[in-house]
Amino acid sequence: MSEDFRTPSEELQHLLGQIGDVKAALREIAGRLSRIEQHVKRAFRLPKSPPRGPTSPRQPRPALPPPTLSSSDALKLFDELPPLLESHWREGVERRLEGLDIPDLKLIVQELGAPLPSKPSRKALTAAILGRANERLLLSRNRNITAPRSATGDAPKSADADGTTEVPRRRPTSG
């Protein structure tokens, strides 16, 4: 009779063993079920994924109204931005663009050839325009950070009478 009563640790071990047996049985059942399912799909040529149930139709996004600016107006407005960026920094440009609607901002981004965000938001469109204005500002500056070769004396000394430099010819290899 003492065999019927277990200590708590023995009872825990016994229960863990039973749980392991049930898990193994469930894995075996799941494997058999997937094999049967694959066989049925192959035998009856069913699609691999089950058809989706009826879903509610997607609500289309409201279309943006047409822009109020023309293409040339958009480019003229952009021409104002790089000097504004240089004098008033980012805040000045953002203040200038605040008065524009999203369709107008989108038109400016399209005219600049910047990538359009998938969901046009004021923040994303303004960032794209600011990026292009910054690029234009940086490209307009001509900073020569290296000294010209002629000033350092590294220029080639051998020039022909017509002012062209002589290019050394390659020797034919023997072989």
Secondary structure, 3 states (H helix, E strand, C coil): CCCCCCCHHHHHHHHHHHHHHHHHHHHHHHHHHHHHHHHHHHHHCCCCCCCCCCCCCCCCCCCCCCCCCCHHHHHHHHHHHHHHHHHHHHHHHHHHHHCCCHHHHHHHHHHHCCCCCCCCCHHHHHHHHHHHHHHHHHHHCCCCCCCCHHHHCCCCCCECCCCCECCCCCCCCCC
